[in-house]
């Protein structure tokens, strides 16, 4: 490549970056064979221990989803089954390097061949484990990403992303990758510009480049006109962000005077420590999956009570909507979920909770006991028929009666539902047993368009602004307004400033967004006026 080039990809995490291209090293690290099988086995164990220590160290610096990803990797390494399988090959004459690679490659191939989307997603974590140990075996550390560069790679492992200091700038342009990958999720949480799916275009290492992860393009060897246009877009974006930040504690009111509630989504109680409560109108979605799985196993009642009551106390009387465990689909939990041929259409969300009442009742009791600490509301995920609400409410009533007879303080919260299945969005009037509705735009979009949200090749079909999806959102909002049922939206669409006109135009006046997007969403609300065309 000798002249300017515009390489297009898919936006995974919005933002702007400018700097030299840093191409990932493709050659495999060299490995020196040892003299005996015993020495090979010792080298492998030292490499596994080194990789485990590195992951454990990084875990101590992160929380929430990032910690969960690393915890899975650490558990897989400490399990010992991969090491045992490699040891068998070493005894038969293989080197530690060849044995580890063969064992992990076989496991990765199994995960990638699975029809279970959650297994496919975990294959990237296994590749991360493989490469970290191989690097340790070769005596080389994982290739460092210099600060401030635009890193171009096939994909990037979560542990490598987390080990880099992104506060010094830079961004990611991946030839493959997915907007639903773990790394994309981490990039959005940290505000790192990232595009995926740029393909096999030739790119020179060290080339000057501009990454516009708003438009989804990488400009290599940009000409003066492209640089000027990029700077104009970036400066405008930065100005909008500063203006939004200055007003983040102010209410969100449209230009024609309508108040819009802007709440926050949190994935872990520690998230609350980084969000001033005066910036938001409460919590529209608190996930509870962080409590389940990994080394923690299935949490007991007291563990859950501590987590829920912490967030309720932080909210200072503002509403906190806690979603009961939404496991299954792309969120497996060891010892709880089951492998299925089509997990997105299988036993997940409320279906799984009702199928495993011994686990669900523990969560119900913790929620009932946490309710006196604040304005708790409980939300049931993946509801598809009214009977599921009836069954869940009956279980809440039974557990409340048990707590009352034992003299344990508790309170019955409002119980609402996620609207993420077309059966609910098409006929919301059938679900009058719900105290409120919260639209999950991610799942609703994938079910309406029959396009799995974790399939990178179907990225173009995953847009929440599709007329069919917007029509269903408007249908739910109209019913909520007519019936007096509170209706909100807590999916990714609510965090996208470009979607705010569409959502408000559909009749929504309550949005729950990612913590980093509160300010810009409030700013987008203030630009809206009823009757105007979306900008």
C-alpha positions in Angstrom: 0.0 0.0 0.0 1.5 3.3 -1.1 -1.3 5.8 -1.1 -4.4 6.8 0.8 -6.9 4.0 1.5 -10.3 3.9 3.1 -11.0 0.6 4.8 -14.6 0.0 6.0 -15.6 -2.1 8.9 -18.5 -2.4 11.4 -18.6 -0.2 14.5 -18.1 -2.2 17.7 -17.2 0.7 20.0 -17.7 4.3 18.9 -15.0 6.9 19.1 -12.0 8.4 17.3 -8.3 7.5 17.3 -5.3 8.8 15.4 -1.8 7.2 15.3 0.5 4.8 13.5 -0.8 1.3 12.5 0.5 -1.5 14.7 0.2 -4.8 12.9 0.0 -7.9 15.1 2.9 -10.3 14.8 1.9 -13.4 12.9 4.9 -15.7 13.3 4.7 -18.3 16.0 7.2 -17.8 18.9 10.2 -20.1 18.8 10.4 -23.0 21.2 13.5 -24.9 22.2 12.8 -28.6 22.8 14.0 -30.0 26.2 16.1 -33.1 26.6 13.6 -35.4 28.4 9.9 -35.8 28.8 10.2 -34.9 32.4 11.8 -31.5 31.5 9.1 -30.9 28.9 6.4 -31.6 31.6 8.1 -29.3 34.0 8.3 -26.5 31.4 4.6 -26.9 30.7 3.7 -26.7 34.3 5.8 -23.6 34.8 4.2 -22.0 31.8 0.7 -22.8 33.0 1.5 -21.4 36.5 2.9 -18.2 34.9 -0.2 -17.8 32.8 -2.5 -18.4 35.8 -0.5 -15.8 37.8 -0.8 -13.2 35.1 -4.6 -13.7 34.7 -5.0 -13.6 38.5 -3.0 -10.4 38.7 -5.1 -8.7 36.0 -8.3 -9.9 37.7 -7.3 -7.8 40.7 -7.5 -4.7 38.6 -10.9 -5.2 37.0 -14.5 -6.0 38.0 -17.8 -6.9 36.5 -17.9 -8.5 33.1 -14.1 -8.2 32.7 -13.5 -10.1 35.9 -16.0 -12.8 34.8 -14.1 -13.4 31.5 -10.8 -13.8 33.3 -12.3 -15.9 36.0 -13.5 -18.4 33.4 -10.0 -18.5 31.9 -8.3 -19.0 35.3 -10.8 -21.8 36.2 -10.0 -23.6 32.9 -6.3 -23.4 33.6 -6.6 -24.5 37.2 -8.9 -27.4 36.4 -5.9 -29.3 35.1 -7.6 -31.4 32.4 -5.7 -29.6 29.6 -2.4 -30.1 31.4 -3.2 -33.8 32.0 -4.1 -34.3 28.3 -0.9 -32.6 27.2 1.2 -34.6 29.7 -0.1 -37.8 28.0 1.2 -36.6 24.7 4.5 -35.5 26.2 5.0 -39.0 27.6 4.5 -40.3 24.1 7.3 -38.0 22.8 5.7 -34.7 22.0 7.2 -31.4 23.1 5.4 -29.3 25.6 4.7 -26.7 23.0 3.3 -29.2 20.4 1.3 -31.0 23.0 -0.4 -27.9 24.5 -1.2 -26.5 21.1 -2.7 -29.8 19.9 -4.9 -30.2 23.0 -6.1 -26.6 23.0 -6.6 -26.6 19.2 -8.8 -29.7 19.5 -10.8 -28.1 22.3 -11.3 -24.8 20.4 -12.4 -26.7 17.3 -15.1 -28.5 19.4 -16.3 -25.2 20.8 -16.4 -23.6 17.4 -18.3 -26.5 15.9 -21.0 -26.4 18.6 -24.5 -25.2 17.8 -24.5 -23.6 21.3 -23.7 -19.9 20.8 -22.3 -19.7 24.3 -19.7 -22.4 23.5 -18.7 -20.6 20.3 -18.2 -17.4 22.2 -16.0 -19.2 24.7 -13.7 -20.4 22.0 -12.0 -17.0 22.0 -11.2 -17.4 25.7 -9.7 -20.8 25.0 -7.6 -19.3 22.2 -6.4 -16.7 24.7 -5.4 -19.5 27.2 -3.6 -21.4 24.4 -1.6 -18.4 23.2 -0.7 -17.1 26.7 0.8 -20.5 27.7 2.6 -20.9 24.4 4.2 -17.5 24.8 5.3 -18.5 28.3 6.7 -21.7 27.0 8.8 -19.9 24.4 10.2 -17.5 27.0 8.5 -14.5 25.4 5.9 -12.3 26.8 2.8 -11.6 24.7 3.6 -9.0 22.1 3.2 -5.6 23.7 0.9 -3.1 22.0 2.6 0.3 22.1 0.6 3.3 23.5 -1.4 5.4 21.1 -1.4 3.1 18.1 -4.2 1.7 16.0 -3.7 -2.0 16.5 -4.7 -4.1 13.5 -5.2 -7.8 14.2 -7.3 -10.8 13.2 -8.9 -10.7 16.6 -7.7 -9.8 20.1 -7.9 -11.8 23.3 -9.7 -10.4 26.3 -6.7 -10.7 28.6 -4.5 -8.9 26.1 -7.0 -6.1 25.8 -7.3 -5.8 29.6 -3.5 -5.8 30.1 -3.0 -2.7 27.8 -3.3 0.9 29.1 -5.9 2.4 26.8 -5.9 5.7 28.7 -3.0 6.8 26.5 -5.2 6.6 23.4 -5.3 4.3 20.4 -7.9 2.0 19.0 -8.6 -1.4 17.4 -9.3 -2.4 13.9 -9.9 -6.2 13.6 -10.0 -8.1 10.4 -12.5 -10.6 11.8 -14.0 -10.1 15.2 -17.7 -9.4 16.2 -19.6 -6.6 17.7 -21.0 -9.1 20.2 -17.6 -10.4 21.3 -16.2 -10.1 24.8 -13.6 -7.7 23.6 -16.2 -5.5 21.9 -18.1 -5.4 25.2 -15.0 -4.4 27.1 -14.1 -1.8 24.5 -17.5 -0.1 24.8 -17.2 -0.2 28.6 -13.9 1.6 28.5 -14.6 3.9 25.6 -11.9 2.4 23.3 -12.6 3.1 19.6 -13.0 -0.3 17.8 -14.2 -1.5 14.4 -14.4 -5.1 13.3 -14.7 -7.0 10.0 -12.2 -4.9 7.9 -11.1 -8.0 6.0 -7.7 -8.8 4.5 -6.8 -5.5 3.0 -3.0 -4.9 2.9 -2.0 -2.4 5.5 1.6 -1.2 6.1 2.9 -1.5 9.6 3.6 2.0 11.0 1.5 3.8 8.4 -0.2 7.0 9.5 -3.9 6.2 10.1 -7.2 7.7 11.3 -9.8 5.5 13.0 -13.3 6.8 12.8 -15.3 4.4 14.9 -18.4 6.5 14.5 -18.5 6.0 10.7 -16.8 2.6 10.8 -13.8 3.3 8.7 -10.0 3.2 8.9 -8.2 5.8 6.8 -4.6 4.8 6.0 -2.1 7.4 4.7 -4.9 10.0 4.8 -4.6 13.0 2.6 -5.0 16.6 3.9 -8.6 16.8 3.0 -9.4 13.5 4.9 -7.4 14.7 7.9 -9.3 18.0 8.0 -12.7 16.3 7.8 -11.6 13.7 10.5 -10.5 16.5 12.8 -13.7 18.4 12.3 -15.8 15.3 13.2 -13.7 14.4 16.2 -13.6 18.0 17.5 -17.4 18.2 17.1 -17.8 14.9 19.0 -15.5 16.0 21.8 -17.3 19.3 22.1 -20.7 17.5 22.3 -19.2 15.2 25.0 -17.9 18.2 27.1 -21.2 20.0 26.8 -23.1 16.9 27.8 -20.8 16.2 30.7 -21.4 19.7 32.0 -25.1 19.1 32.2 -25.1 15.4 33.3 -26.6 16.1 36.7 -29.5 18.1 35.2 -32.9 16.4 34.3 -33.4 15.3 30.7 -36.2 17.4 29.2 -37.1 17.6 25.5 -37.2 21.0 23.7 -41.0 21.0 24.0 -40.9 20.4 27.8 -41.4 16.7 28.2 -39.5 15.0 31.0 -37.6 11.8 30.1 -36.2 9.6 32.8 -32.7 8.4 32.2 -31.7 5.5 34.4 -28.5 3.4 34.3 -27.7 -0.3 33.6 -25.3 -1.9 36.0 -23.7 -5.3 35.8 -22.0 -5.4 39.2 -22.6 -3.7 42.6 -19.1 -2.2 42.2 -20.4 -0.2 39.2 -22.4 1.9 41.6 -19.2 3.2 43.2 -18.3 4.9 40.0 -21.7 6.5 39.2 -22.9 9.5 41.1 -26.6 8.8 41.9 -27.4 12.5 41.2 -26.6 11.9 37.5 -29.4 9.3 37.0 -33.0 8.7 37.8 -32.3 5.3 39.3 -31.3 1.8 38.0 -33.4 0.5 35.1 -31.5 -2.8 34.9 -29.3 -4.5 37.5 -28.1 -7.8 36.1 -27.6 -10.6 38.6 -25.6 -13.0 36.4 -22.4 -11.7 38.0 -23.3 -13.6 41.2 -23.6 -17.0 39.5 -21.0 -19.4 38.2 -17.2 -19.6 38.1 -15.4 -20.3 41.4 -18.4 -18.8 43.2 -20.8 -21.5 42.1 -24.4 -20.8 42.9 -24.7 -18.0 45.4 -26.5 -18.4 48.7 -29.2 -16.1 50.1 -26.9 -14.0 52.2 -24.5 -13.3 49.4 -27.3 -12.1 47.1 -28.8 -10.0 49.9 -25.6 -8.1 50.5 -25.2 -7.3 46.7 -28.8 -6.2 46.3 -29.0 -4.1 49.4 -25.7 -2.3 48.6 -27.2 -1.0 45.3 -30.5 -0.1 46.9 -28.8 1.9 49.6 -26.6 3.7 47.1 -29.7 4.7 45.1 -31.0 6.8 48.0 -34.6 6.0 47.4 -34.5 6.2 43.6 -36.0 3.1 41.9 -33.7 0.1 41.4 -35.0 -2.6 39.0 -33.2 -5.9 39.6 -33.5 -8.6 36.9 -33.8 -12.2 38.1 -31.0 -14.4 36.7 -31.0 -14.3 32.9 -28.8 -17.4 32.3 -28.8 -19.5 29.1 -28.5 -18.4 25.5 -25.0 -16.8 25.3 -24.7 -16.7 29.1 -23.9 -20.2 30.4 -23.6 -20.8 34.2 -21.8 -24.0 35.3 -24.0 -26.2 37.4 -27.2 -24.3 36.3 -27.7 -24.0 32.6 -27.7 -26.9 30.2 -26.2 -27.4 26.8 -28.9 -27.2 24.0 -28.9 -27.4 20.2 -30.5 -23.9 20.0 -29.9 -22.1 23.3 -31.4 -18.8 22.3 -34.7 -20.6 21.7 -34.2 -22.9 24.7 -34.3 -23.0 28.4 -33.1 -19.5 29.4 -34.3 -16.6 31.5 -37.5 -17.1 33.4 -38.0 -20.5 31.7 -34.9 -21.8 33.4 -35.7 -20.2 36.7 -39.1 -21.9 36.8 -37.5 -25.2 35.8 -35.1 -25.0 38.7 -37.2 -23.6 41.6 -34.6 -24.7 44.2 -32.2 -22.0 42.8 -34.9 -19.5 41.9 -36.4 -19.5 45.4 -33.1 -18.6 47.0 -32.9 -15.5 44.8 -36.6 -14.7 45.5 -36.0 -14.7 49.3 -32.9 -12.5 48.9 -34.9 -10.0 46.8 -37.8 -10.0 49.3 -35.4 -9.3 52.2 -33.5 -6.6 50.2 -36.7 -4.7 49.4 -36.9 -2.8 52.7 -33.5 -1.2 51.9 -34.9 0.9 49.0 -37.3 1.2 46.1 -36.9 -2.2 44.7 -38.6 -3.5 41.6 -38.1 -7.0 40.2 -38.0 -7.8 36.5 -38.5 -11.3 34.9 -36.4 -12.0 31.7 -37.5 -13.9 28.6 -41.2 -14.0 29.5 -43.1 -15.4 26.5 -46.5 -16.4 27.9 -48.7 -14.9 30.7 -48.5 -18.1 32.7 -44.9 -17.5 33.5 -45.8 -14.3 35.4 -48.5 -16.2 37.3 -46.1 -18.9 38.3 -43.3 -16.5 39.4 -45.7 -14.3 41.4 -47.0 -17.4 43.2 -43.5 -18.3 44.2 -42.8 -14.8 45.5 -46.0 -15.0 47.5 -45.0 -18.4 49.0 -41.6 -17.3 50.0 -42.9 -14.0 51.5 -45.3 -16.1 53.6 -42.4 -18.2 54.8 -40.3 -15.2 55.7 -43.3 -13.7 57.5 -43.9 -16.8 59.6 -40.2 -16.8 60.5 -40.4 -13.1 61.6 -37.8 -12.0 58.9 -38.1 -8.5 57.6 -39.1 -8.4 53.9 -41.4 -6.5 51.5 -43.1 -7.6 48.3 -41.7 -5.6 45.3 -43.4 -4.7 42.1 -42.9 -7.5 39.6 -42.5 -6.6 35.9 -41.2 -8.2 32.8 -38.7 -7.8 30.0 -40.3 -7.4 26.6 -37.8 -9.2 24.4 -40.0 -11.9 22.8 -42.3 -10.9 19.9 -45.3 -12.7 21.6 -45.2 -10.0 24.3 -44.5 -7.1 22.0 -47.3 -8.0 19.6 -50.0 -8.6 22.2 -48.9 -6.7 25.4 -52.5 -6.6 26.6 -52.3 -10.4 27.4 -49.6 -9.7 30.0 -51.6 -7.5 32.4 -50.2 -9.5 35.3 -47.0 -7.5 34.9 -46.5 -4.3 37.0 -44.3 -2.7 34.4 -42.6 -3.4 31.0 -39.0 -3.0 30.1 -38.1 -3.5 26.5 -34.9 -5.5 25.8 -34.0 -4.2 22.4 -31.1 -6.6 21.8 -33.1 -9.8 22.1 -36.2 -8.3 20.6 -34.2 -7.3 17.5 -32.7 -10.7 17.0 -36.0 -12.5 17.4 -37.9 -10.2 15.1 -35.3 -10.3 12.4 -34.3 -14.0 13.0 -30.6 -13.0 13.1 -28.5 -14.2 16.0 -26.8 -11.2 17.7 -23.5 -13.1 18.1 -23.1 -13.9 14.4 -20.7 -11.3 12.9 -21.9 -12.2 9.4 -25.4 -11.0 10.2 -24.4 -7.7 11.7 -26.3 -5.7 9.1 -29.5 -7.4 10.3 -29.1 -6.5 13.9 -30.4 -2.9 13.8 -32.9 -1.9 16.4 -34.1 0.9 14.1 -35.5 -1.6 11.6 -39.2 -0.6 11.0 -40.5 -3.9 12.3 -38.6 -3.6 15.6 -39.6 0.1 16.0 -43.2 -0.7 15.2 -43.3 -3.3 18.1 -41.5 -0.9 20.5 -44.2 1.7 19.7 -46.9 -0.9 20.2 -45.7 -1.6 23.7 -45.3 2.1 24.5 -48.8 2.8 23.3 -50.3 0.1 25.4 -48.2 1.1 28.5 -49.5 4.7 28.2 -53.1 3.7 27.7 -53.1 1.2 30.6 -51.0 3.3 33.0 -48.2 0.7 33.0 -44.7 2.1 33.3 -42.7 1.3 30.1 -39.0 1.6 29.5 -36.2 0.4 27.3 -33.0 -1.0 28.7 -31.2 -2.5 25.7 -28.2 -1.1 23.7 -30.5 1.0 21.6 -31.1 3.3 24.6 -27.4 4.0 24.9 -27.1 5.1 21.3 -27.7 8.9 20.9 -28.6 8.3 17.2 -31.5 6.2 18.3 -33.0 8.6 20.8 -35.2 10.4 18.3 -36.5 7.1 17.1 -37.3 5.8 20.7 -38.8 9.0 21.8 -40.8 9.2 18.6 -42.1 5.7 19.3 -43.5 7.1 22.6 -40.9 6.0 25.2 -40.2 8.4 28.0 -38.0 6.2 30.2 -34.6 4.9 29.1 -31.9 2.9 30.9 -28.4 3.2 29.5 -24.8 2.2 29.9 -23.0 4.2 32.6 -20.6 5.9 30.0 -23.5 7.0 27.9 -25.7 8.8 30.5 -24.5 12.3 29.6 -24.7 12.0 25.8 -28.2 10.4 26.0 -29.4 13.2 28.2 -28.0 15.7 25.6 -29.8 13.8 22.8 -33.1 14.0 24.7 -32.7 17.8 25.1 -32.4 18.1 21.3 -35.7 16.3 20.6 -39.0 17.9 19.9 -42.2 16.0 19.2 -43.3 16.2 15.6 -39.8 16.8 14.1 -38.1 14.4 11.8 -35.4 12.3 13.4 -32.0 13.9 12.8 
